[in-house]
Amino acid sequence: MQTRIVVEGWTKLKVPEPEHFRTRAGDYAPSLARVFYNPHMEFCRDISVSAVQAVAEELGELRICDPLAGVGVRGIRYTKEVKGVLRSIVNDRSPEAFELIKHNIELNGVAGLAEARNSDANALLWENRGRFNFMDLDPFGSPAPFMDAACAALARRGMLALTATDTAPLSGTHARACLRRYGAKPLKTEYCHELGLRILVGFAQRVAGKHETALEPALAHATQHYFRVYMRARRGAKGADEVLKKQGYVSHCNRCGRRVLSPGLVTELPSVCECGGRFSHAGPLWLGPLIDRTFAKRVAGDLVRRNFRLRYQELSLLNRCIEEAGGPATFYDLNEIARRAGVSPPKIGALIAELREMGHFASRTHFSNTGFRTNASLEELLRVARISQI
């Protein structure tokens, strides 16, 4: 296997030579490499470094686990670039990956803090129950097969970070696959990616509940081909019960665009909308906040101080997340509202300003360039869209 040296953040890494893992179209395909490394995830990993720094400031010393490490990029970057890391385990079951991880640990001078392991991820996590206060599950595909062991390995207080690249099932393209993996029904709507992210969070919370652990999102985003969520973990049956009460269902009417949120373990979901259309349902999923504004600001503040190559794009995403924090579940699409109102799309900034003037929450959303989040009713949105044409 031919390799090359790359620099990501403040870390040097030996990685598979990308020229040898390309599709016929010429695109780099990480899944074809014998050891996994995706250079396009640098954006996500930069944000993760600042998120881990924010967690370290909350909890003090961190014990970190990167159980699906590939070349070891996440675990080694955390160890080298974050202040407060006491110990990290960087693991991959591939013998070739294990050799690269060992080399990269030595290359970055973190041998005293980072330990390379060559184990099955689930076996490693079950062997370390209650040990880690930052866990990063970053698989190729779905994190579902590793969730039970990851929840068992979490300390009494900590954070679980998840990546899911199976966005098509979560967002409603392959509904049966979503039901099999996550125990929830997705829905194809203009806000389907938000529903998919909420299904991912809800699934993680239900698994954590079996371990009497509460998981609450601190930061979540849907970017390119993946979902990413950071969830604070707290041991305790009472906390887990409180979190599960905030799960429920979203019912969507395709005729008028109305959506109804049904929290808790409802026995019957609404079937007919007041417009006469029939509701379709998504869930069970998390209905509570996806973003803690205070935490997101701390992540952004740390990122400002770092000279990462992609920092301007990363801060743009974080600032949009901060803007929409505190808003209600689900968002509207400007073009869809204009179509239903029978008018040309108004300027999104003007629409948001008008809704705020009326006393409503209103913001852009990172999920869509034409999306906006508001607690105004559908009727108010249609009225504002029509008035904007006068």
C-alpha positions as CSV (number, residue, x, y, z in Angstrom):
1,M,0.0,0.0,0.0
2,Q,1.5,3.3,-1.1
3,T,1.2,6.2,1.4
4,R,1.7,9.9,1.6
5,I,2.0,12.5,4.4
6,V,-0.8,15.1,4.8
7,V,-1.3,17.8,7.3
8,E,-4.7,18.3,8.9
9,G,-5.1,21.0,11.5
10,W,-1.9,20.8,13.6
11,T,-1.4,17.1,12.9
12,K,0.7,15.2,10.4
13,L,-0.6,11.9,9.1
14,K,0.6,9.1,6.9
15,V,-2.5,8.1,4.8
16,P,-3.1,5.8,1.8
17,E,-2.1,7.4,-1.5
18,P,-5.4,8.8,-2.9
19,E,-4.3,8.4,-6.5
20,H,-4.7,4.7,-6.1
21,F,-8.3,4.8,-4.9
22,R,-10.3,6.6,-7.5
23,T,-13.5,5.7,-9.3
24,R,-13.7,5.6,-13.1
25,A,-15.0,9.2,-13.0
26,G,-11.8,10.2,-11.3
27,D,-13.2,10.9,-7.8
28,Y,-11.4,9.7,-4.7
29,A,-13.3,6.8,-3.1
30,P,-12.2,6.3,0.5
31,S,-14.2,3.0,0.6
32,L,-11.8,1.5,-2.0
33,A,-8.7,2.1,0.2
34,R,-7.4,-0.7,2.3
35,V,-7.2,1.7,5.2
36,F,-10.0,4.3,5.5
37,Y,-9.3,8.0,5.3
38,N,-11.6,10.6,3.8
39,P,-10.0,13.9,3.2
40,H,-13.4,15.5,2.5
41,M,-14.2,15.1,6.2
42,E,-11.5,17.6,7.3
43,F,-14.3,20.1,7.7
44,C,-16.2,17.9,10.1
45,R,-13.0,17.0,12.0
46,D,-12.0,20.6,12.5
47,I,-15.3,21.4,14.2
48,S,-14.9,18.2,16.2
49,V,-11.6,19.4,17.6
50,S,-13.2,22.6,18.9
51,A,-16.2,20.7,20.2
52,V,-13.9,18.4,22.2
53,Q,-12.0,21.4,23.5
54,A,-15.4,22.8,24.7
55,V,-16.1,19.5,26.4
56,A,-12.7,19.4,28.1
57,E,-13.4,22.9,29.5
58,E,-16.7,21.6,30.9
59,L,-15.4,18.3,32.4
60,G,-11.7,18.8,33.0
61,E,-9.6,15.9,32.0
62,L,-10.8,13.7,29.2
63,R,-10.5,10.0,28.4
64,I,-11.3,9.6,24.8
65,C,-12.1,6.7,22.6
66,D,-12.0,6.6,18.8
67,P,-13.0,2.9,18.2
68,L,-13.3,3.1,14.4
69,A,-10.2,5.1,13.7
70,G,-8.9,4.2,10.2
71,V,-5.6,6.0,10.0
72,G,-6.3,7.4,13.5
73,V,-7.0,11.0,12.4
74,R,-9.7,11.9,14.9
75,G,-8.2,10.3,18.0
76,I,-4.7,11.6,17.2
77,R,-5.9,15.2,16.4
78,Y,-7.9,15.3,19.7
79,T,-4.9,14.1,21.6
80,K,-2.5,16.6,20.0
81,E,-4.7,19.6,19.5
82,V,-7.0,19.7,22.6
83,K,-5.8,20.8,26.0
84,G,-7.0,18.5,28.8
85,V,-6.8,15.1,27.2
86,L,-5.6,12.6,29.9
87,R,-5.7,9.5,27.7
88,S,-7.0,8.4,24.3
89,I,-7.5,5.0,22.8
90,V,-7.2,4.9,19.0
91,N,-8.5,1.6,17.6
92,D,-9.1,-0.2,14.3
93,R,-9.5,-3.9,13.8
94,S,-7.6,-3.8,10.5
95,P,-3.9,-4.8,11.0
96,E,-2.8,-2.4,8.3
97,A,-4.8,0.4,9.9
98,F,-3.2,-0.5,13.3
99,E,0.3,-0.1,11.8
100,L,-0.6,3.3,10.4
101,I,-2.1,4.4,13.7
102,K,1.1,3.4,15.6
103,H,3.2,5.3,13.0
104,N,1.0,8.4,13.2
105,I,1.1,8.4,17.0
106,E,4.9,8.4,16.9
107,L,4.9,11.0,14.1
108,N,3.0,13.5,16.3
109,G,4.8,12.9,19.5
110,V,1.8,11.8,21.5
111,A,2.9,8.2,22.4
112,G,2.6,9.0,26.1
113,L,-1.1,10.0,25.8
114,A,-2.5,8.0,22.8
115,E,-2.6,4.2,22.8
116,A,-3.1,2.3,19.5
117,R,-5.3,-0.8,19.7
118,N,-6.1,-3.5,17.2
119,S,-9.5,-4.8,18.4
120,D,-13.1,-5.3,17.3
121,A,-14.8,-2.0,18.1
122,N,-17.7,-3.5,20.0
123,A,-15.4,-5.8,22.0
124,L,-13.2,-2.9,22.9
125,L,-16.1,-0.8,24.1
126,W,-17.7,-3.6,26.2
127,E,-14.3,-4.2,27.9
128,N,-14.2,-0.6,28.9
129,R,-17.6,0.0,30.5
130,G,-18.0,3.4,32.1
131,R,-14.5,4.5,31.2
132,F,-14.7,7.2,28.5
133,N,-16.1,10.7,28.8
134,F,-15.7,11.5,25.1
135,M,-16.7,8.9,22.6
136,D,-16.5,9.4,18.8
137,L,-18.4,6.9,16.6
138,D,-17.4,7.7,13.1
139,P,-18.2,4.6,11.0
140,F,-18.5,4.1,7.3
141,G,-22.3,4.0,7.1
142,S,-24.5,3.6,10.1
143,P,-23.4,3.9,13.7
144,A,-26.3,1.6,14.8
145,P,-24.3,-1.6,15.2
146,F,-22.0,0.1,17.7
147,M,-24.5,2.1,19.8
148,D,-25.2,-0.4,22.5
149,A,-21.5,-0.9,23.3
150,A,-20.7,2.8,23.0
151,C,-23.4,3.7,25.6
152,A,-22.0,1.1,28.0
153,A,-18.5,2.5,27.7
154,L,-19.6,6.1,28.5
155,A,-18.7,7.5,31.8
156,R,-21.3,9.0,34.2
157,R,-20.8,12.4,32.6
158,G,-19.4,12.9,29.1
159,M,-20.3,13.3,25.5
160,L,-21.1,11.0,22.6
161,A,-20.4,12.2,19.1
162,L,-22.0,10.3,16.2
163,T,-21.6,10.4,12.4
164,A,-24.0,8.8,10.0
165,T,-23.4,8.7,6.3
166,D,-26.5,6.6,5.5
167,T,-28.5,9.7,5.0
168,A,-30.7,8.3,2.3
169,P,-32.5,5.8,4.6
170,L,-32.7,8.4,7.4
171,S,-34.2,11.0,5.1
172,G,-36.9,8.7,3.6
173,T,-35.4,7.4,0.3
174,H,-35.1,3.8,1.8
175,A,-37.8,3.8,4.5
176,R,-37.5,0.0,5.2
177,A,-33.8,0.3,5.8
178,C,-34.4,3.2,8.3
179,L,-37.0,1.1,10.1
180,R,-34.6,-1.9,10.4
181,R,-31.6,0.1,11.6
182,Y,-33.2,2.8,13.7
183,G,-36.7,1.6,14.6
184,A,-38.3,4.6,13.1
185,K,-40.3,5.7,10.0
186,P,-38.7,8.5,7.9
187,L,-40.7,10.9,5.7
188,K,-39.8,12.5,2.4
189,T,-40.5,16.2,2.9
190,E,-38.7,19.5,2.3
191,Y,-37.3,19.1,5.8
192,C,-36.5,15.4,5.5
193,H,-32.8,15.9,6.5
194,E,-33.9,17.4,9.8
195,L,-36.3,14.5,10.3
196,G,-33.4,12.1,9.6
197,L,-31.1,13.8,12.1
198,R,-33.9,13.7,14.7
199,I,-34.5,10.0,14.0
200,L,-30.7,9.4,14.6
201,V,-30.8,11.3,17.9
202,G,-34.0,9.5,19.0
203,F,-32.5,6.1,18.2
204,A,-29.4,6.9,20.2
205,Q,-31.5,8.1,23.2
206,R,-33.6,4.9,23.2
207,V,-30.4,2.7,23.2
208,A,-28.9,4.9,26.0
209,G,-32.1,4.5,28.0
210,K,-31.4,0.8,28.3
211,H,-28.2,1.8,30.2
212,E,-30.0,4.4,32.3
213,T,-28.2,7.2,30.5
214,A,-29.7,10.4,29.2
215,L,-28.4,11.8,25.9
216,E,-29.2,15.4,25.0
217,P,-28.0,17.2,21.8
218,A,-25.5,20.0,22.3
219,L,-24.8,20.5,18.5
220,A,-26.0,18.8,15.4
221,H,-25.7,19.5,11.7
222,A,-26.4,18.0,8.3
223,T,-23.5,18.6,5.9
224,Q,-22.9,17.3,2.4
225,H,-23.3,13.5,2.7
226,Y,-23.5,13.0,6.4
227,F,-25.2,13.8,9.7
228,R,-23.2,14.8,12.8
229,V,-24.4,15.1,16.3
230,Y,-22.8,15.8,19.7
231,M,-24.8,14.6,22.7
232,R,-24.1,15.2,26.4
233,A,-24.4,12.0,28.4
234,R,-25.6,11.8,32.1
235,R,-26.1,8.6,34.0
236,G,-29.4,8.2,35.8
237,A,-32.8,6.6,35.2
238,K,-34.7,9.8,35.9
239,G,-32.8,11.8,33.4
240,A,-33.2,9.1,30.8
241,D,-37.0,9.1,31.4
242,E,-37.2,12.9,31.0
243,V,-35.3,12.7,27.6
244,L,-37.6,9.9,26.3
245,K,-40.6,12.1,27.1
246,K,-39.4,14.6,24.5
247,Q,-39.6,12.0,21.7
248,G,-42.6,11.7,19.5
249,Y,-43.9,12.0,15.9
250,V,-44.2,14.5,13.2
251,S,-47.3,14.4,11.0
252,H,-47.1,16.1,7.6
253,C,-50.0,17.0,5.2
254,N,-48.8,16.9,1.6
255,R,-51.8,18.8,0.5
256,C,-51.3,22.1,2.5
257,G,-47.9,21.6,4.1
258,R,-49.1,21.7,7.6
259,R,-47.2,19.7,10.2
260,V,-48.3,18.6,13.6
261,L,-46.0,17.5,16.4
262,S,-47.2,14.7,18.8
263,P,-44.9,14.3,21.8
264,G,-44.7,11.2,24.0
265,L,-46.0,7.7,23.5
266,V,-49.3,8.6,21.7
267,T,-51.8,5.9,21.1
268,E,-53.3,7.6,18.1
269,L,-51.8,10.0,15.6
270,P,-53.9,12.5,13.6
271,S,-55.1,11.1,10.3
272,V,-56.9,13.9,8.5
273,C,-55.8,17.5,8.3
274,E,-58.2,20.4,8.7
275,C,-57.7,21.1,4.9
276,G,-59.1,17.6,4.2
277,G,-55.7,16.1,3.2
278,R,-54.3,13.0,4.9
279,F,-51.3,13.1,7.2
280,S,-48.2,11.0,6.8
281,H,-46.1,10.3,9.9
282,A,-42.4,10.2,10.8
283,G,-41.0,8.8,14.1
284,P,-40.5,8.1,16.8
285,L,-37.9,10.9,16.8
286,W,-36.4,13.6,19.0
287,L,-38.7,16.7,19.2
288,G,-36.5,18.8,21.5
289,P,-33.7,21.2,20.7
290,L,-30.9,20.1,18.4
291,I,-28.5,22.9,19.3
292,D,-27.4,24.3,22.6
293,R,-26.6,27.9,21.7
294,T,-24.1,28.4,24.6
295,F,-22.2,25.3,23.6
296,A,-22.2,26.2,19.9
297,K,-20.9,29.6,20.7
298,R,-18.0,28.1,22.7
299,V,-17.2,25.8,19.8
300,A,-17.2,28.8,17.4
301,G,-15.1,30.8,19.8
302,D,-12.5,28.1,20.0
303,L,-12.5,27.7,16.2
304,V,-11.8,31.4,15.7
305,R,-8.6,31.0,17.6
306,R,-7.4,28.2,15.4
307,N,-5.8,28.8,12.0
308,F,-7.6,25.9,10.2
309,R,-7.6,26.0,6.4
310,L,-11.4,25.8,6.2
311,R,-12.2,27.9,9.2
312,Y,-14.3,30.5,7.3
313,Q,-16.7,27.9,5.9
314,E,-16.8,26.1,9.3
315,L,-17.6,29.3,11.2
316,S,-20.3,30.1,8.6
317,L,-22.0,26.8,9.4
318,L,-21.7,27.3,13.2
319,N,-23.0,30.8,13.0
320,R,-26.1,29.6,11.1
321,C,-26.6,26.8,13.8
322,I,-26.3,29.5,16.5
323,E,-28.9,31.6,14.7
324,E,-31.5,28.8,14.5
325,A,-30.9,27.4,18.0
326,G,-34.0,27.8,20.2
327,G,-36.3,27.6,17.2
328,P,-39.1,25.0,16.9
329,A,-38.8,21.6,15.3
330,T,-39.1,21.5,11.5
331,F,-38.6,24.4,9.1
332,Y,-40.3,25.8,6.0
333,D,-39.0,26.2,2.4
334,L,-39.4,29.7,0.9
335,N,-40.2,28.4,-2.6
336,E,-42.8,25.9,-1.3
337,I,-44.5,28.6,0.8
338,A,-44.5,30.9,-2.2
339,R,-46.0,28.2,-4.4
340,R,-48.8,27.5,-2.0
341,A,-49.5,31.2,-1.6
342,G,-49.6,31.6,-5.4
343,V,-46.9,34.3,-5.5
344,S,-43.2,34.7,-6.5
345,P,-40.8,33.9,-3.7
346,P,-40.1,37.0,-1.5
347,K,-36.6,37.7,-0.3
348,I,-35.9,35.5,2.6
349,G,-34.3,38.2,4.7
350,A,-37.4,40.4,4.3
351,L,-39.7,37.5,5.2
352,I,-37.7,36.8,8.4
353,A,-37.6,40.5,9.4
354,E,-41.4,40.7,9.0
355,L,-42.0,37.6,11.1
356,R,-39.8,39.0,13.8
357,E,-41.6,42.3,13.7
358,M,-44.8,40.3,14.3
359,G,-43.2,38.9,17.5
360,H,-42.4,35.4,16.1
361,F,-39.2,33.5,16.3
362,A,-37.7,33.4,12.8
363,S,-34.3,32.5,11.4
364,R,-32.4,30.9,8.5
365,T,-31.5,27.2,8.9
366,H,-28.3,25.4,8.0
367,F,-30.3,22.6,6.5
368,S,-31.3,24.6,3.4
369,N,-30.3,27.8,1.7
370,T,-34.0,28.5,1.0
371,G,-35.2,27.2,4.4
372,F,-36.3,29.2,7.4
373,R,-37.4,28.3,10.9
374,T,-40.4,29.9,12.7
375,N,-43.1,29.4,15.2
376,A,-45.6,31.4,13.0
377,S,-48.6,29.4,11.8
378,L,-48.9,28.2,8.2
379,E,-51.8,30.7,7.7
380,E,-49.6,33.6,8.9
381,L,-46.8,32.5,6.6
382,L,-49.0,32.5,3.5
383,R,-50.4,35.9,4.4
384,V,-47.0,37.4,4.9
385,A,-45.8,35.9,1.5
386,R,-48.8,37.4,-0.2
387,I,-48.4,40.8,1.4
388,S,-44.8,40.9,0.3
389,Q,-45.9,41.1,-3.3
390,I,-47.9,44.3,-2.8
